[in-house]
Amino acid sequence: MIASSTNSDRERSLVHLAVALPESRRSAPRPAVEAGGVSLGRRLRDWKTLLGFGISAGIIVFFILTAHLDLAAIWTNVQRADLQYLVVALAVYLGAFVLRGLRWRLLLSKSGLGNEVRLPSLAGLIEIIYLSWFVNCLVPAKLGDAYRAYLLKRDTGADLGRTLGTVVGERMADVLALVALLLGSGLLILGKLVGAEVNLTLILLLGVGLALAIGVCVATLRTAAGRFSDRLPVRWRVTFLRFVEGMSRTFRLDIQLPLYGLTALIWACEALRIWLVLESFRIMGLTPGVVIFTALAGSLLSTIPFTPAGLGAVEGASVAILSAFGVATTLAGAVAVVDRVINYWSNIPLGGLLYLIRARRERTHATSIPDEDALMAA
């Protein structure tokens, strides 16, 4: 009854706001968006982006100095890696985007976008997701997630609020599943965690803190969305309420099984990738719990908003974890370098190429449509 009442209140709020808007605001056509999309050049020159890379560089330099890493030895180990395992690891990493596309399509289909919105094909959704990963590798604060919602709106006209709600809800599901798996793998290696020279329990505490924060955030938004929207400018209220609606639908009971099933497979790909990288260096003897913990801890730290995709923090944590479980520091450093080439640095050239192809396709499409004056003249 409470949930039903809340949904009714939201619907009445949306109708009231839509009626309250001036007729010119409701009927005016939306301005066209330039084919090139966001200006990555301007974003890269932004002080927040530069600060994010500066923080990453500071973390890396601090870790190299405090851990006394031998960069020459690390590079020597990198050159000895078995390329065949690394190619498979890259294929596993890229293949996980198919699962991410399936998961996002599931959430979008349940988000209430309306029958008039035709979702892109699975390949189209994967393209949008990969472009958002590309942006996240260049700018901090996870702006790529907002870019993903923006691209879908441009391609389909889907409501931006509900679309962004699915992206945020998906991220929340990611973190919740990640924390559960991280705690499970931590229990498997609990004895070693306690005796490790590095306090790895801090990573577990970070995960638990994020999970609790998500729970509080969802509960607060679902119960007080109306009061929050009243404090916003009128032009943002409808978008905010639709955002909350899209995010809340991520937690519907009828989609939890497929949602978390796909999420578990995605994190399994993360663990498989790091295992293949370890195999490329002939590092054996690590228990599955250690491998899973290493992969998921890096993924958790990649959510840090202050650096692009956790750059610096992920590498340092990977070296610290593997070293704590008996892997030589220079070998652990080589694993961290190679793994980040796969799951971070590869996104920049591949994503940049995809970005340019998309921009060219949009420019071609725009020029192929005759304008209104030309039609009238004909």
Residue pairs with C-beta under 8 A, 6 or more apart in sequence:
6 222
6 223
6 225
9 226
10 225
10 226
10 241
10 244
10 245
13 226
13 229
13 237
13 241
14 238
14 241
14 242
17 234
17 237
17 238
17 241
18 26
18 238
20 234
21 234
33 154
35 359
35 362
35 363
35 365
35 366
36 359
36 362
36 363
37 147
37 150
37 151
37 154
37 355
37 358
37 359
37 362
38 135
38 147
38 150
40 135
40 138
40 355
43 49
43 135
43 138
43 139
43 143
44 138
44 139
46 139
48 139
48 140
48 141
49 138
49 139
49 140
49 308
51 140
52 139
52 140
52 141
52 306
52 307
52 308
52 311
53 307
53 308
53 311
55 306
55 307
55 312
56 307
56 308
56 311
56 312
56 313
57 312
58 312
59 307
59 312
59 313
59 316
60 312
60 315
60 316
63 69
63 312
63 315
63 316
63 319
64 71
67 319
67 320
67 323
67 329
68 329
69 319
69 329
69 330
69 333
70 329
70 330
71 333
73 330
74 330
74 333
74 334
74 337
75 334
77 281
77 330
77 331
77 333
77 334
78 334
78 337
78 338
80 281
81 277
81 280
81 281
81 334
81 338
82 279
82 280
82 281
82 282
83 280
84 280
85 276
85 277
85 279
85 280
86 276
86 277
86 280
86 338
86 342
88 276
89 273
89 276
89 277
89 280
89 339
89 342
90 342
90 346
92 269
92 272
92 273
92 276
93 269
93 273
93 342
93 343
93 346
95 269
96 266
96 269
96 270
97 126
97 129
97 130
97 133
98 122
98 126
99 262
99 265
99 266
99 269
100 126
100 129
100 266
101 122
101 123
101 125
101 126
101 129
102 122
102 262
103 170
103 259
103 262
103 263
103 266
104 125
104 129
104 166
104 167
104 170
105 119
105 122
105 125
106 255
106 258
106 259
106 262
107 166
107 169
107 170
107 249
107 250
107 255
107 259
108 119
108 125
108 152
108 158
108 163
108 166
109 119
110 249
110 252
110 254
110 255
111 162
111 163
111 165
111 166
111 245
111 246
111 249
112 162
112 245
112 246
112 249
113 119
113 158
113 159
113 162
113 163
114 159
116 157
117 156
117 157
117 158
117 159
118 156
119 125
119 156
119 158
120 127
120 128
120 152
120 155
120 156
124 155
127 354
127 358
128 148
128 151
128 152
128 155
129 148
130 347
130 350
130 351
130 354
131 144
131 147
131 148
131 151
131 351
131 354
131 355
131 358
132 144
132 145
132 147
132 148
132 151
133 144
133 309
133 347
133 351
134 144
134 347
134 348
134 350
134 351
134 352
134 354
134 355
135 143
135 144
135 147
135 351
136 142
136 143
136 144
136 145
136 308
136 309
137 144
137 308
137 309
137 311
137 344
137 345
137 347
137 348
137 351
138 308
138 348
139 308
140 305
140 306
140 307
140 308
141 305
141 306
142 171
142 303
142 305
145 164
145 167
145 168
145 171
146 164
146 167
148 167
149 160
149 163
149 164
149 166
149 167
150 160
152 158
152 163
153 159
153 160
153 163
159 242
159 246
160 239
161 238
161 239
161 240
161 241
161 242
161 243
161 245
161 246
162 242
162 243
162 245
162 246
163 246
164 243
164 246
165 242
165 243
165 244
165 245
165 246
165 247
165 248
165 249
165 250
166 246
166 247
166 249
166 250
168 243
168 247
169 246
169 247
169 248
169 249
169 250
169 251
170 250
171 303
172 214
172 217
172 218
172 247
172 250
173 250
173 259
173 260
173 263
174 263
174 266
175 207
175 210
175 211
175 214
175 300
175 303
176 211
176 214
177 260
177 263
177 264
177 267
178 207
178 267
178 296
178 299
178 300
179 207
179 208
179 210
179 211
179 300
181 264
181 267
181 292
181 296
182 203
182 204
182 207
182 293
182 296
182 297
182 300
183 204
183 207
183 208
185 288
185 289
185 290
185 292
185 293
185 296
186 193
186 201
186 204
186 289
186 293
188 287
188 288
188 289
188 292
188 293
189 287
189 289
189 290
189 293
189 325
192 290
192 324
192 325
193 200
193 201
193 204
194 201
196 324
196 325
197 324
198 320
198 321
198 323
198 324
200 293
200 297
200 320
200 321
200 324
203 297
203 300
203 301
203 317
206 300
206 301
207 300
210 300
210 303
218 247
218 248
218 251
221 228
221 244
221 247
221 248
222 244
222 248
225 240
225 241
225 244
226 241
228 240
229 237
229 240
229 241
230 237
232 240
249 255
250 259
267 295
267 296
267 299
270 295
270 296
270 299
271 291
271 292
271 295
271 296
273 295
273 339
273 342
273 343
274 291
274 294
274 295
274 298
274 335
274 339
275 291
275 295
277 335
277 338
277 339
277 342
278 284
278 286
278 291
278 335
280 338
281 331
281 334
281 335
283 327
283 331
283 335
285 326
286 325
286 327
290 321
290 325
293 321
294 318
294 321
294 322
297 317
297 318
297 321
298 310
298 314
298 317
298 318
298 339
301 310
301 313
301 314
301 317
302 309
302 310
302 313
302 314
303 310
304 310
304 313
307 313
309 344
311 344
314 336
314 340
314 344
315 336
315 337
315 340
316 336
318 332
318 335
318 336
318 339
319 329
319 332
319 333
319 335
319 336
322 331
322 332
322 335
322 336
323 329
323 332
327 335
370 378
